[in-house]
């Protein structure tokens, strides 16, 4: 078996060649060749991917927020610090790391599009980046984090059927009709949580790598591995692609 240095060198070559997305695309072509094209609509969602927290003083934090490193840091310290990971809050809890945005097809629960960003970037910024125009259905399902009236209007004009959950506002709670609609969408969206759970089973949710480029490689690699395992499961179960 290759040692750690060999594996590290191989990964660095892939990063230098910007091969992360190409690996994912190559696996996607295999899915298509077996007939498992994207069907039934798509579920768009994002998941926070934690990395080890940084211990920085106030001055260091200000410099790092500008994607730079303090000049007094030694080369060894620079290698150990992740200046690209960011803090974010979800449900009142703080997380440090990156974010995986993805589109999963409803029929086969296969990941069709992925994008890796810092954790602080809002989910809605990468909606178009992961929107899969190749899905045979025009249905899109997403949670309330993707609410954007202007975008929804544009998508409908393009022929998409948009199913995005609504959120209440101060002094303006959701109507019974909106609550029922949210529940209908949630039943469909539950399938994407199965996918994120599957990714988490492959080495846990957190990453031990440093930097956005390495996170992008690892998460594209993980999504590709999930798709290959899912393909094997579908074929073993005799699931028809159509």
VENHUKA-V741588 format. One record per residue. RES is the residue in three letters. SS is DSSP state (helix for helix, strand for strand, loop for the rest). PSI is psi in whole degrees, 0 to 359 (999 if undefined). Layout:
res->RES ss->SS psi->PSI
res->RES ss->SS psi->PSI
//
This chain:
res->UNK ss->loop psi->145
res->UNK ss->loop psi->146
res->UNK ss->loop psi->176
res->UNK ss->helix psi->323
res->UNK ss->helix psi->319
res->UNK ss->helix psi->315
res->UNK ss->helix psi->317
res->UNK ss->helix psi->316
res->UNK ss->helix psi->319
res->UNK ss->helix psi->315
res->UNK ss->helix psi->318
res->UNK ss->helix psi->324
res->UNK ss->helix psi->320
res->UNK ss->helix psi->319
res->UNK ss->helix psi->315
res->UNK ss->helix psi->326
res->UNK ss->loop psi->0
res->UNK ss->loop psi->48
res->UNK ss->loop psi->356
res->UNK ss->helix psi->307
res->UNK ss->helix psi->326
res->UNK ss->helix psi->327
res->UNK ss->helix psi->313
res->UNK ss->helix psi->317
res->UNK ss->helix psi->324
res->UNK ss->helix psi->319
res->UNK ss->helix psi->321
res->UNK ss->helix psi->323
res->UNK ss->helix psi->326
res->UNK ss->helix psi->319
res->UNK ss->helix psi->315
res->UNK ss->helix psi->319
res->UNK ss->helix psi->329
res->UNK ss->loop psi->1
res->UNK ss->loop psi->358
res->UNK ss->loop psi->67
res->UNK ss->loop psi->164
res->UNK ss->loop psi->122
res->UNK ss->loop psi->161
res->UNK ss->loop psi->8
res->UNK ss->loop psi->175
res->UNK ss->strand psi->150
res->UNK ss->strand psi->120
res->UNK ss->strand psi->131
res->UNK ss->strand psi->170
res->UNK ss->strand psi->149
res->UNK ss->strand psi->136
res->UNK ss->strand psi->135
res->UNK ss->strand psi->103
res->UNK ss->strand psi->152
res->UNK ss->strand psi->166
res->UNK ss->loop psi->135
res->UNK ss->loop psi->149
res->UNK ss->loop psi->141
res->UNK ss->loop psi->104
res->UNK ss->loop psi->148
res->UNK ss->loop psi->176
res->UNK ss->helix psi->314
res->UNK ss->helix psi->318
res->UNK ss->helix psi->320
res->UNK ss->helix psi->317
res->UNK ss->helix psi->320
res->UNK ss->helix psi->316
res->UNK ss->helix psi->324
res->UNK ss->loop psi->341
res->UNK ss->loop psi->19
res->UNK ss->loop psi->36
res->UNK ss->loop psi->175
res->UNK ss->loop psi->142
res->UNK ss->loop psi->137
res->UNK ss->loop psi->334
res->UNK ss->loop psi->353
res->UNK ss->loop psi->136
res->UNK ss->loop psi->161
res->UNK ss->helix psi->320
res->UNK ss->helix psi->322
res->UNK ss->helix psi->322
res->UNK ss->helix psi->323
res->UNK ss->helix psi->336
res->UNK ss->helix psi->351
res->UNK ss->loop psi->133
res->UNK ss->loop psi->105
res->UNK ss->loop psi->1
res->UNK ss->loop psi->335
res->UNK ss->loop psi->151
res->UNK ss->strand psi->159
res->UNK ss->strand psi->148
res->UNK ss->strand psi->166
res->UNK ss->strand psi->140
res->UNK ss->strand psi->124
res->UNK ss->loop psi->39
res->UNK ss->loop psi->0
res->UNK ss->strand psi->140
res->UNK ss->strand psi->140
res->UNK ss->strand psi->149
res->UNK ss->strand psi->123
res->UNK ss->strand psi->224
res->UNK ss->strand psi->181
res->UNK ss->strand psi->135
res->UNK ss->strand psi->113
res->UNK ss->strand psi->141
res->UNK ss->strand psi->161
res->UNK ss->strand psi->128
res->UNK ss->strand psi->133
res->UNK ss->strand psi->142
res->UNK ss->loop psi->325
res->UNK ss->loop psi->309
res->UNK ss->loop psi->352
res->UNK ss->loop psi->44
res->UNK ss->loop psi->143
res->UNK ss->strand psi->124
res->UNK ss->strand psi->332
res->UNK ss->strand psi->142
res->UNK ss->strand psi->151
res->UNK ss->strand psi->134
res->UNK ss->strand psi->132
res->UNK ss->strand psi->178
res->UNK ss->strand psi->155
res->UNK ss->loop psi->333
res->UNK ss->loop psi->344
res->UNK ss->loop psi->133
res->UNK ss->loop psi->144
res->UNK ss->helix psi->317
res->UNK ss->helix psi->339
res->UNK ss->helix psi->333
res->UNK ss->helix psi->17
res->UNK ss->helix psi->306
res->UNK ss->helix psi->329
res->UNK ss->helix psi->327
res->UNK ss->helix psi->358
res->UNK ss->loop psi->124
res->UNK ss->loop psi->102
res->UNK ss->loop psi->346
res->UNK ss->loop psi->354
res->UNK ss->loop psi->138
res->UNK ss->loop psi->343
res->UNK ss->loop psi->151
res->UNK ss->loop psi->14
res->UNK ss->strand psi->132
res->UNK ss->strand psi->129
res->UNK ss->strand psi->134
res->UNK ss->strand psi->161
res->UNK ss->loop psi->181
res->UNK ss->helix psi->347
res->UNK ss->helix psi->348
res->UNK ss->helix psi->12
res->UNK ss->loop psi->125
res->UNK ss->loop psi->100
res->UNK ss->helix psi->319
res->UNK ss->helix psi->316
res->UNK ss->helix psi->316
res->UNK ss->helix psi->321
res->UNK ss->helix psi->317
res->UNK ss->helix psi->318
res->UNK ss->helix psi->318
res->UNK ss->helix psi->322
res->UNK ss->helix psi->334
res->UNK ss->loop psi->1
res->UNK ss->loop psi->6
res->UNK ss->loop psi->148
res->UNK ss->strand psi->111
res->UNK ss->strand psi->123
res->UNK ss->strand psi->84
res->UNK ss->strand psi->128
res->UNK ss->loop psi->149
res->UNK ss->loop psi->154
res->UNK ss->loop psi->142
res->UNK ss->loop psi->162
res->UNK ss->strand psi->164
res->UNK ss->loop psi->122
res->UNK ss->loop psi->1
res->UNK ss->strand psi->76
res->UNK ss->loop psi->164
res->UNK ss->loop psi->147
res->UNK ss->loop psi->166
res->UNK ss->helix psi->322
res->UNK ss->helix psi->317
res->UNK ss->helix psi->323
res->UNK ss->helix psi->316
res->UNK ss->helix psi->320
res->UNK ss->helix psi->316
res->UNK ss->helix psi->319
res->UNK ss->helix psi->321
res->UNK ss->helix psi->317
res->UNK ss->helix psi->320
res->UNK ss->helix psi->324
res->UNK ss->helix psi->321
res->UNK ss->helix psi->315
res->UNK ss->helix psi->339
res->UNK ss->helix psi->333
res->UNK ss->helix psi->327
res->UNK ss->helix psi->332
res->UNK ss->helix psi->328
res->UNK ss->helix psi->322
res->UNK ss->helix psi->313
res->UNK ss->helix psi->325
res->UNK ss->helix psi->322
res->UNK ss->helix psi->320
res->UNK ss->helix psi->321
res->UNK ss->helix psi->330
res->UNK ss->loop psi->342
res->UNK ss->loop psi->77
res->UNK ss->loop psi->13
res->UNK ss->loop psi->173
res->UNK ss->loop psi->325
res->UNK ss->loop psi->155
res->UNK ss->strand psi->150
res->UNK ss->loop psi->1
res->UNK ss->loop psi->169
res->UNK ss->loop psi->128
res->UNK ss->loop psi->156
res->UNK ss->helix psi->321
res->UNK ss->helix psi->316
res->UNK ss->helix psi->322
res->UNK ss->helix psi->320
res->UNK ss->helix psi->317
res->UNK ss->helix psi->309
res->UNK ss->helix psi->317
res->UNK ss->helix psi->326
res->UNK ss->helix psi->320
res->UNK ss->helix psi->315
res->UNK ss->helix psi->318
res->UNK ss->helix psi->321
res->UNK ss->helix psi->317
res->UNK ss->helix psi->318
res->UNK ss->helix psi->313
res->UNK ss->helix psi->320
res->UNK ss->helix psi->318
res->UNK ss->helix psi->319
res->UNK ss->helix psi->320
res->UNK ss->helix psi->314
res->UNK ss->helix psi->318
res->UNK ss->helix psi->317
res->UNK ss->helix psi->317
res->UNK ss->helix psi->320
res->UNK ss->helix psi->326
res->UNK ss->loop psi->354
res->UNK ss->loop psi->24
res->UNK ss->loop psi->125
res->UNK ss->loop psi->136
res->UNK ss->loop psi->339
res->UNK ss->loop psi->999
//
